[in-house]
Amino acid sequence: MYNAKETQTTRFPDIQKILDDAVENEDIGRHGPFWRNVTRDEFVAKIVFGCPILHTENGLFVGDKSQLIKILRLPITDCNQKPRPQMPVGFPALSAEKIQVISDWIDAQCPP
């Protein structure tokens, strides 16, 4: 007997919701809510403070090496060697589970 297990694919609107919820839908920081009012393609090409938010290797997105994931986990030194605080500043840190959802979405090549 075949039992199909339902799977849920994380999509870009799910990522936008996680990020919006993290900042309580506020307009935040100098970079603002860069995930809002953009397409998936605009998001994956996004550069914040001169640094790409997503890391690529051999043409593939890599979640754990992406600046977005690193800065959600802890303070970092960005690609310009500037210290950056853990995001989102002024709000509770995202749970490890939510950060992993974003990282997995990136590793899945950012489904739209």
N, CA, C and O atoms as CSV, one atom per row, in Angstrom:
chain,resi,resn,atom,element,x,y,z
A,1,MET,N,N,0.845,-1.180,0.000
A,1,MET,CA,C,0.000,0.000,0.000
A,1,MET,C,C,0.890,1.243,0.000
A,1,MET,O,O,1.846,1.331,0.771
A,2,TYR,N,N,0.573,2.189,-0.859
A,2,TYR,CA,C,1.360,3.416,-1.010
A,2,TYR,C,C,0.785,4.511,-0.123
A,2,TYR,O,O,-0.406,4.812,-0.192
A,3,ASN,N,N,1.621,5.097,0.697
A,3,ASN,CA,C,1.227,6.226,1.523
A,3,ASN,C,C,2.018,7.444,1.087
A,3,ASN,O,O,3.217,7.540,1.350
A,4,ALA,N,N,1.365,8.353,0.436
A,4,ALA,CA,C,2.039,9.584,0.011
A,4,ALA,C,C,2.181,10.502,1.216
A,4,ALA,O,O,1.203,10.805,1.899
A,5,LYS,N,N,3.379,10.928,1.461
A,5,LYS,CA,C,3.619,11.862,2.561
A,5,LYS,C,C,3.593,13.268,1.988
A,5,LYS,O,O,4.328,13.584,1.053
A,6,GLU,N,N,2.745,14.103,2.556
A,6,GLU,CA,C,2.669,15.488,2.088
A,6,GLU,C,C,3.931,16.225,2.466
A,6,GLU,O,O,4.442,16.096,3.579
A,7,THR,N,N,4.419,16.989,1.533
A,7,THR,CA,C,5.561,17.837,1.816
A,7,THR,C,C,5.166,19.266,1.511
A,7,THR,O,O,4.363,19.532,0.617
A,8,GLN,N,N,5.731,20.157,2.250
A,8,GLN,CA,C,5.454,21.569,2.036
A,8,GLN,C,C,6.723,22.224,1.546
A,8,GLN,O,O,7.764,22.164,2.201
A,9,THR,N,N,6.629,22.845,0.399
A,9,THR,CA,C,7.772,23.558,-0.146
A,9,THR,C,C,7.699,24.999,0.309
A,9,THR,O,O,6.675,25.665,0.156
A,10,THR,N,N,8.794,25.468,0.868
A,10,THR,CA,C,8.885,26.861,1.282
A,10,THR,C,C,9.065,27.712,0.043
A,10,THR,O,O,9.877,27.388,-0.824
A,11,ARG,N,N,8.324,28.785,-0.047
A,11,ARG,CA,C,8.354,29.691,-1.192
A,11,ARG,C,C,8.773,31.082,-0.720
A,11,ARG,O,O,8.823,31.358,0.479
A,12,PHE,N,N,9.071,31.945,-1.677
A,12,PHE,CA,C,9.510,33.299,-1.356
A,12,PHE,C,C,8.526,34.052,-0.456
A,12,PHE,O,O,8.970,34.712,0.483
A,13,PRO,N,N,7.202,33.984,-0.700
A,13,PRO,CA,C,6.286,34.674,0.225
A,13,PRO,C,C,6.405,34.183,1.677
A,13,PRO,O,O,6.182,34.951,2.613
A,14,ASP,N,N,6.756,32.903,1.860
A,14,ASP,CA,C,6.968,32.381,3.215
A,14,ASP,C,C,8.181,33.052,3.862
A,14,ASP,O,O,8.163,33.374,5.050
A,15,ILE,N,N,9.227,33.256,3.074
A,15,ILE,CA,C,10.440,33.911,3.577
A,15,ILE,C,C,10.138,35.364,3.910
A,15,ILE,O,O,10.571,35.877,4.942
A,16,GLN,N,N,9.389,36.027,3.027
A,16,GLN,CA,C,9.007,37.415,3.299
A,16,GLN,C,C,8.220,37.512,4.604
A,16,GLN,O,O,8.422,38.447,5.379
A,17,LYS,N,N,7.330,36.562,4.851
A,17,LYS,CA,C,6.524,36.584,6.076
A,17,LYS,C,C,7.395,36.374,7.309
A,17,LYS,O,O,7.208,37.051,8.320
A,18,ILE,N,N,8.335,35.453,7.236
A,18,ILE,CA,C,9.240,35.237,8.373
A,18,ILE,C,C,9.990,36.531,8.690
A,18,ILE,O,O,10.089,36.929,9.851
A,19,LEU,N,N,10.514,37.180,7.659
A,19,LEU,CA,C,11.277,38.412,7.878
A,19,LEU,C,C,10.385,39.547,8.356
A,19,LEU,O,O,10.785,40.317,9.229
A,20,ASP,N,N,9.178,39.666,7.796
A,20,ASP,CA,C,8.244,40.696,8.261
A,20,ASP,C,C,7.838,40.466,9.711
A,20,ASP,O,O,7.809,41.402,10.510
A,21,ASP,N,N,7.525,39.217,10.049
A,21,ASP,CA,C,7.155,38.904,11.432
A,21,ASP,C,C,8.298,39.232,12.391
A,21,ASP,O,O,8.064,39.678,13.514
A,22,ALA,N,N,9.527,39.011,11.945
A,22,ALA,CA,C,10.694,39.253,12.803
A,22,ALA,C,C,10.827,40.718,13.184
A,22,ALA,O,O,11.346,41.039,14.253
A,23,VAL,N,N,10.361,41.613,12.310
A,23,VAL,CA,C,10.452,43.054,12.597
A,23,VAL,C,C,9.076,43.662,12.849
A,23,VAL,O,O,8.896,44.879,12.797
A,24,GLU,N,N,8.112,42.787,13.123
A,24,GLU,CA,C,6.750,43.220,13.446
A,24,GLU,C,C,6.199,44.178,12.390
A,24,GLU,O,O,5.495,45.137,12.708
A,25,ASN,N,N,6.537,43.897,11.117
A,25,ASN,CA,C,6.071,44.677,9.960
A,25,ASN,C,C,6.508,46.138,9.991
A,25,ASN,O,O,5.916,46.975,9.309
A,26,GLU,N,N,7.527,46.449,10.768
A,26,GLU,CA,C,8.040,47.826,10.857
A,26,GLU,C,C,8.991,48.112,9.694
A,26,GLU,O,O,9.514,47.193,9.063
A,27,ASP,N,N,9.204,49.396,9.422
A,27,ASP,CA,C,10.267,49.821,8.519
A,27,ASP,C,C,11.498,49.971,9.390
A,27,ASP,O,O,11.521,50.800,10.300
A,28,ILE,N,N,12.515,49.182,9.120
A,28,ILE,CA,C,13.633,49.053,10.040
A,28,ILE,C,C,14.957,49.467,9.426
A,28,ILE,O,O,15.143,49.409,8.210
A,29,GLY,N,N,15.866,49.885,10.283
A,29,GLY,CA,C,17.256,50.093,9.915
A,29,GLY,C,C,17.512,50.971,8.712
A,29,GLY,O,O,16.588,51.411,8.027
A,30,ARG,N,N,18.774,51.213,8.474
A,30,ARG,CA,C,19.175,52.025,7.325
A,30,ARG,C,C,18.878,51.332,6.006
A,30,ARG,O,O,18.615,51.997,5.004
A,31,HIS,N,N,18.915,50.013,5.993
A,31,HIS,CA,C,18.656,49.286,4.747
A,31,HIS,C,C,17.173,49.070,4.510
A,31,HIS,O,O,16.778,48.697,3.405
A,32,GLY,N,N,16.347,49.292,5.512
A,32,GLY,CA,C,14.907,49.097,5.363
A,32,GLY,C,C,14.549,47.644,5.116
A,32,GLY,O,O,15.426,46.783,5.055
A,33,PRO,N,N,13.265,47.375,4.975
A,33,PRO,CA,C,12.807,46.005,4.740
A,33,PRO,C,C,13.035,45.614,3.266
A,33,PRO,O,O,12.110,45.652,2.454
A,34,PHE,N,N,14.251,45.249,2.948
A,34,PHE,CA,C,14.667,45.016,1.568
A,34,PHE,C,C,13.970,43.833,0.905
A,34,PHE,O,O,14.095,43.656,-0.307
A,35,TRP,N,N,13.249,43.027,1.657
A,35,TRP,CA,C,12.547,41.866,1.123
A,35,TRP,C,C,11.123,42.203,0.673
A,35,TRP,O,O,10.469,41.394,0.015
A,36,ARG,N,N,10.653,43.379,1.023
A,36,ARG,CA,C,9.285,43.774,0.661
A,36,ARG,C,C,9.244,44.387,-0.734
A,36,ARG,O,O,10.211,44.990,-1.199
A,37,ASN,N,N,8.117,44.221,-1.375
A,37,ASN,CA,C,7.853,44.858,-2.666
A,37,ASN,C,C,8.921,44.553,-3.706
A,37,ASN,O,O,9.242,45.393,-4.547
A,38,VAL,N,N,9.466,43.342,-3.640
A,38,VAL,CA,C,10.413,42.883,-4.649
A,38,VAL,C,C,10.008,41.489,-5.102
A,38,VAL,O,O,9.311,40.763,-4.392
A,39,THR,N,N,10.452,41.138,-6.276
A,39,THR,CA,C,10.235,39.772,-6.759
A,39,THR,C,C,11.296,38.858,-6.149
A,39,THR,O,O,12.259,39.323,-5.541
A,40,ARG,N,N,11.111,37.604,-6.315
A,40,ARG,CA,C,12.108,36.636,-5.856
A,40,ARG,C,C,13.446,36.908,-6.537
A,40,ARG,O,O,14.494,36.870,-5.891
A,41,ASP,N,N,13.412,37.182,-7.841
A,41,ASP,CA,C,14.662,37.424,-8.579
A,41,ASP,C,C,15.369,38.690,-8.098
A,41,ASP,O,O,16.597,38.733,-8.026
A,42,GLU,N,N,14.593,39.712,-7.774
A,42,GLU,CA,C,15.200,40.929,-7.230
A,42,GLU,C,C,15.808,40.663,-5.853
A,42,GLU,O,O,16.872,41.187,-5.521
A,43,PHE,N,N,15.121,39.845,-5.062
A,43,PHE,CA,C,15.614,39.514,-3.726
A,43,PHE,C,C,16.931,38.750,-3.790
A,43,PHE,O,O,17.873,39.091,-3.075
A,44,VAL,N,N,17.011,37.731,-4.628
A,44,VAL,CA,C,18.234,36.916,-4.658
A,44,VAL,C,C,19.421,37.697,-5.205
A,44,VAL,O,O,20.569,37.320,-4.973
A,45,ALA,N,N,19.160,38.775,-5.925
A,45,ALA,CA,C,20.238,39.620,-6.454
A,45,ALA,C,C,20.548,40.802,-5.533
A,45,ALA,O,O,21.409,41.624,-5.846
A,46,LYS,N,N,19.856,40.887,-4.411
A,46,LYS,CA,C,19.950,42.049,-3.518
A,46,LYS,C,C,21.348,42.209,-2.930
A,46,LYS,O,O,22.008,41.248,-2.533
A,47,ILE,N,N,21.763,43.473,-2.897
A,47,ILE,CA,C,23.027,43.871,-2.278
A,47,ILE,C,C,22.666,44.849,-1.162
A,47,ILE,O,O,21.979,45.843,-1.399
A,48,VAL,N,N,23.124,44.566,0.036
A,48,VAL,CA,C,22.863,45.435,1.187
A,48,VAL,C,C,24.212,45.903,1.737
A,48,VAL,O,O,25.091,45.094,2.034
A,49,PHE,N,N,24.355,47.214,1.866
A,49,PHE,CA,C,25.612,47.819,2.317
A,49,PHE,C,C,26.796,47.338,1.476
A,49,PHE,O,O,27.895,47.131,1.992
A,50,GLY,N,N,26.555,47.164,0.182
A,50,GLY,CA,C,27.621,46.781,-0.736
A,50,GLY,C,C,27.946,45.300,-0.762
A,50,GLY,O,O,28.895,44.889,-1.429
A,51,CYS,N,N,27.172,44.489,-0.044
A,51,CYS,CA,C,27.439,43.047,0.029
A,51,CYS,C,C,26.233,42.253,-0.453
A,51,CYS,O,O,25.101,42.574,-0.090
A,52,PRO,N,N,26.453,41.225,-1.261
A,52,PRO,CA,C,25.328,40.366,-1.649
A,52,PRO,C,C,24.782,39.638,-0.427
A,52,PRO,O,O,25.544,39.185,0.427
A,53,ILE,N,N,23.461,39.530,-0.349
A,53,ILE,CA,C,22.879,38.863,0.818
A,53,ILE,C,C,22.958,37.344,0.703
A,53,ILE,O,O,22.933,36.638,1.711
A,54,LEU,N,N,23.052,36.840,-0.537
A,54,LEU,CA,C,23.148,35.393,-0.746
A,54,LEU,C,C,24.504,35.036,-1.321
A,54,LEU,O,O,25.071,35.784,-2.118
A,55,HIS,N,N,25.016,33.894,-0.913
A,55,HIS,CA,C,26.306,33.391,-1.379
A,55,HIS,C,C,26.069,32.355,-2.475
A,55,HIS,O,O,25.157,31.534,-2.382
A,56,THR,N,N,26.894,32.406,-3.502
A,56,THR,CA,C,26.825,31.386,-4.547
A,56,THR,C,C,28.170,30.694,-4.693
A,56,THR,O,O,29.231,31.294,-4.521
A,57,GLU,N,N,28.086,29.425,-5.012
A,57,GLU,CA,C,29.254,28.617,-5.361
A,57,GLU,C,C,28.884,27.784,-6.573
A,57,GLU,O,O,27.861,27.100,-6.581
A,58,ASN,N,N,29.717,27.845,-7.589
A,58,ASN,CA,C,29.460,27.088,-8.814
A,58,ASN,C,C,28.057,27.351,-9.349
A,58,ASN,O,O,27.399,26.449,-9.868
A,59,GLY,N,N,27.611,28.590,-9.217
A,59,GLY,CA,C,26.303,28.980,-9.727
A,59,GLY,C,C,25.120,28.578,-8.876
A,59,GLY,O,O,23.975,28.764,-9.287
A,60,LEU,N,N,25.370,28.029,-7.697
A,60,LEU,CA,C,24.287,27.599,-6.807
A,60,LEU,C,C,24.299,28.425,-5.524
A,60,LEU,O,O,25.359,28.780,-5.010
A,61,PHE,N,N,23.109,28.725,-5.019
A,61,PHE,CA,C,22.986,29.433,-3.754
A,61,PHE,C,C,23.343,28.493,-2.601
A,61,PHE,O,O,22.998,27.311,-2.619
A,62,VAL,N,N,24.039,29.038,-1.598
A,62,VAL,CA,C,24.457,28.253,-0.430
A,62,VAL,C,C,23.980,28.981,0.823
A,62,VAL,O,O,24.469,30.063,1.147
A,63,GLY,N,N,23.029,28.385,1.516
A,63,GLY,CA,C,22.415,29.019,2.674
A,63,GLY,C,C,23.380,29.381,3.779
A,63,GLY,O,O,23.485,30.552,4.147
A,64,ASP,N,N,24.098,28.388,4.325
A,64,ASP,CA,C,24.955,28.633,5.492
A,64,ASP,C,C,26.067,29.632,5.232
A,64,ASP,O,O,26.577,30.236,6.176
A,65,LYS,N,N,26.455,29.823,3.987
A,65,LYS,CA,C,27.519,30.773,3.664
A,65,LYS,C,C,26.974,32.146,3.273
A,65,LYS,O,O,27.740,33.075,3.014
A,66,SER,N,N,25.652,32.268,3.231
A,66,SER,CA,C,25.033,33.530,2.837
A,66,SER,C,C,25.067,34.539,3.973
A,66,SER,O,O,24.852,34.195,5.135
A,67,GLN,N,N,25.339,35.785,3.620
A,67,GLN,CA,C,25.395,36.843,4.624
A,67,GLN,C,C,24.079,36.950,5.381
A,67,GLN,O,O,24.083,37.195,6.587
A,68,LEU,N,N,22.953,36.771,4.696
A,68,LEU,CA,C,21.651,36.849,5.361
A,68,LEU,C,C,21.568,35.859,6.515
A,68,LEU,O,O,21.133,36.225,7.607
A,69,ILE,N,N,21.968,34.634,6.299
A,69,ILE,CA,C,21.893,33.609,7.349
A,69,ILE,C,C,22.891,33.912,8.458
A,69,ILE,O,O,22.558,33.819,9.640
A,70,LYS,N,N,24.098,34.270,8.086
A,70,LYS,CA,C,25.124,34.559,9.096
A,70,LYS,C,C,24.685,35.683,10.026
A,70,LYS,O,O,24.847,35.579,11.241
A,71,ILE,N,N,24.131,36.753,9.466
A,71,ILE,CA,C,23.776,37.918,10.282
A,71,ILE,C,C,22.506,37.686,11.107
A,71,ILE,O,O,22.288,38.362,12.112
A,72,LEU,N,N,21.682,36.747,10.693
A,72,LEU,CA,C,20.529,36.381,11.517
A,72,LEU,C,C,20.964,35.556,12.721
A,72,LEU,O,O,20.285,35.536,13.748
A,73,ARG,N,N,22.097,34.876,12.590
A,73,ARG,CA,C,22.585,34.011,13.674
A,73,ARG,C,C,23.404,34.763,14.713
A,73,ARG,O,O,23.291,34.485,15.907
A,74,LEU,N,N,24.238,35.724,14.270
A,74,LEU,CA,C,25.120,36.422,15.199
A,74,LEU,C,C,25.729,37.639,14.516
A,74,LEU,O,O,25.632,37.778,13.296
A,75,PRO,N,N,26.355,38.523,15.291
A,75,PRO,CA,C,27.034,39.661,14.658
A,75,PRO,C,C,28.124,39.147,13.714
A,75,PRO,O,O,28.724,38.099,13.952
A,76,ILE,N,N,28.366,39.901,12.644
A,76,ILE,CA,C,29.362,39.473,11.662
A,76,ILE,C,C,30.234,40.653,11.233
A,76,ILE,O,O,29.941,41.811,11.532
A,77,THR,N,N,31.291,40.329,10.537
A,77,THR,CA,C,32.052,41.308,9.785
A,77,THR,C,C,31.652,41.076,8.338
A,77,THR,O,O,31.811,39.971,7.819
A,78,ASP,N,N,31.133,42.112,7.677
A,78,ASP,CA,C,30.599,41.932,6.329
A,78,ASP,C,C,31.703,41.857,5.275
A,78,ASP,O,O,32.885,41.857,5.617
A,79,CYS,N,N,31.328,41.794,4.011
A,79,CYS,CA,C,32.287,41.659,2.922
A,79,CYS,C,C,33.191,42.875,2.784
A,79,CYS,O,O,34.225,42.799,2.121
A,80,ASN,N,N,32.824,43.987,3.394
A,80,ASN,CA,C,33.648,45.201,3.389
A,80,ASN,C,C,34.462,45.349,4.670
A,80,ASN,O,O,35.047,46.399,4.934
A,81,GLN,N,N,34.488,44.281,5.456
A,81,GLN,CA,C,35.220,44.244,6.728
A,81,GLN,C,C,34.652,45.207,7.767
A,81,GLN,O,O,35.376,45.679,8.644
A,82,LYS,N,N,33.361,45.492,7.665
A,82,LYS,CA,C,32.690,46.339,8.659
A,82,LYS,C,C,31.905,45.451,9.611
A,82,LYS,O,O,31.223,44.523,9.175
A,83,PRO,N,N,31.995,45.729,10.910
A,83,PRO,CA,C,31.207,44.946,11.860
A,83,PRO,C,C,29.722,45.279,11.718
A,83,PRO,O,O,29.348,46.444,11.583
A,84,ARG,N,N,28.895,44.259,11.751
A,84,ARG,CA,C,27.444,44.413,11.673
A,84,ARG,C,C,26.806,43.638,12.821
A,84,ARG,O,O,27.214,42.514,13.111
A,85,PRO,N,N,25.802,44.234,13.479
A,85,PRO,CA,C,25.148,43.540,14.595
A,85,PRO,C,C,24.239,42.427,14.090
A,85,PRO,O,O,23.836,42.392,12.927
A,86,GLN,N,N,23.937,41.527,15.005
A,86,GLN,CA,C,22.970,40.487,14.676
A,86,GLN,C,C,21.656,41.148,14.307
A,86,GLN,O,O,21.256,42.134,14.926
A,87,MET,N,N,20.995,40.618,13.318
A,87,MET,CA,C,19.707,41.139,12.874
A,87,MET,C,C,18.585,40.253,13.388
A,87,MET,O,O,18.804,39.065,13.625
A,88,PRO,N,N,17.422,40.786,13.561
A,88,PRO,CA,C,17.047,42.180,13.390
A,88,PRO,C,C,17.356,42.998,14.640
A,88,PRO,O,O,17.005,42.604,15.753
A,89,VAL,N,N,17.998,44.112,14.453
A,89,VAL,CA,C,18.348,44.993,15.565
A,89,VAL,C,C,17.069,45.550,16.183
A,89,VAL,O,O,16.170,45.999,15.472
A,90,GLY,N,N,16.998,45.516,17.498
A,90,GLY,CA,C,15.851,46.076,18.211
A,90,GLY,C,C,14.673,45.128,18.332
A,90,GLY,O,O,13.624,45.500,18.857
A,91,PHE,N,N,14.841,43.907,17.850
A,91,PHE,CA,C,13.784,42.895,17.923
A,91,PHE,C,C,14.418,41.596,18.401
A,91,PHE,O,O,15.632,41.419,18.296
A,92,PRO,N,N,13.599,40.686,18.927
A,92,PRO,CA,C,14.162,39.390,19.323
A,92,PRO,C,C,14.781,38.676,18.118
A,92,PRO,O,O,14.307,38.801,16.988
A,93,ALA,N,N,15.841,37.932,18.389
A,93,ALA,CA,C,16.473,37.137,17.332
A,93,ALA,C,C,15.493,36.087,16.823
A,93,ALA,O,O,14.640,35.594,17.561
A,94,LEU,N,N,15.637,35.762,15.557
A,94,LEU,CA,C,14.826,34.681,14.997
A,94,LEU,C,C,15.238,33.366,15.657
A,94,LEU,O,O,16.387,33.191,16.062
A,95,SER,N,N,14.294,32.463,15.754
A,95,SER,CA,C,14.604,31.143,16.302
A,95,SER,C,C,15.516,30.394,15.329
A,95,SER,O,O,15.535,30.665,14.128
A,96,ALA,N,N,16.259,29.458,15.876
A,96,ALA,CA,C,17.132,28.631,15.040
A,96,ALA,C,C,16.312,27.909,13.969
A,96,ALA,O,O,16.785,27.702,12.852
A,97,GLU,N,N,15.097,27.532,14.312
A,97,GLU,CA,C,14.245,26.817,13.363
A,97,GLU,C,C,13.867,27.710,12.178
A,97,GLU,O,O,13.891,27.262,11.031
A,98,LYS,N,N,13.521,28.961,12.449
A,98,LYS,CA,C,13.152,29.873,11.356
A,98,LYS,C,C,14.357,30.212,10.488
A,98,LYS,O,O,14.245,30.312,9.267
A,99,ILE,N,N,15.499,30.387,11.125
A,99,ILE,CA,C,16.712,30.641,10.342
A,99,ILE,C,C,17.021,29.436,9.462
A,99,ILE,O,O,17.440,29.594,8.315
A,100,GLN,N,N,16.816,28.238,9.993
A,100,GLN,CA,C,17.064,27.034,9.207
A,100,GLN,C,C,16.092,26.934,8.031
A,100,GLN,O,O,16.479,26.483,6.952
A,101,VAL,N,N,14.849,27.344,8.221
A,101,VAL,CA,C,13.884,27.357,7.109
A,101,VAL,C,C,14.405,28.257,5.988
A,101,VAL,O,O,14.352,27.891,4.814
A,102,ILE,N,N,14.908,29.434,6.359
A,102,ILE,CA,C,15.439,30.365,5.349
A,102,ILE,C,C,16.664,29.755,4.677
A,102,ILE,O,O,16.789,29.813,3.453
A,103,SER,N,N,17.563,29.176,5.456
A,103,SER,CA,C,18.766,28.562,4.906
A,103,SER,C,C,18.413,27.409,3.967
A,103,SER,O,O,18.993,27.280,2.889
A,104,ASP,N,N,17.470,26.583,4.375
A,104,ASP,CA,C,17.036,25.468,3.520
A,104,ASP,C,C,16.406,25.973,2.227
A,104,ASP,O,O,16.615,25.393,1.162
A,105,TRP,N,N,15.638,27.052,2.321
A,105,TRP,CA,C,15.033,27.664,1.128
A,105,TRP,C,C,16.126,28.122,0.168
A,105,TRP,O,O,16.032,27.914,-1.042
A,106,ILE,N,N,17.167,28.750,0.724
A,106,ILE,CA,C,18.297,29.192,-0.107
A,106,ILE,C,C,18.949,27.976,-0.767
A,106,ILE,O,O,19.203,27.978,-1.972
A,107,ASP,N,N,19.217,26.936,0.031
A,107,ASP,CA,C,19.844,25.719,-0.509
A,107,ASP,C,C,18.987,25.064,-1.589
A,107,ASP,O,O,19.513,24.417,-2.495
A,108,ALA,N,N,17.672,25.229,-1.494
A,108,ALA,CA,C,16.748,24.685,-2.511
A,108,ALA,C,C,16.680,25.588,-3.745
A,108,ALA,O,O,15.850,25.387,-4.632
A,109,GLN,N,N,17.558,26.577,-3.785
A,109,GLN,CA,C,17.677,27.514,-4.906
A,109,GLN,C,C,16.525,28.508,-4.948
A,109,GLN,O,O,16.109,28.954,-6.018
A,110,CYS,N,N,16.019,28.847,-3.773
A,110,CYS,CA,C,15.080,29.947,-3.588
A,110,CYS,C,C,13.823,29.826,-4.453
A,110,CYS,O,O,13.587,30.668,-5.320
A,111,PRO,N,N,13.019,28.792,-4.225
A,111,PRO,CA,C,11.790,28.666,-5.017
A,111,PRO,C,C,10.930,29.927,-4.917
A,111,PRO,O,O,10.779,30.502,-3.839
A,112,PRO,N,N,10.367,30.350,-6.057
A,112,PRO,CA,C,9.564,31.612,-6.056
A,112,PRO,C,C,8.281,31.519,-5.246
A,112,PRO,O,O,7.530,32.491,-5.164
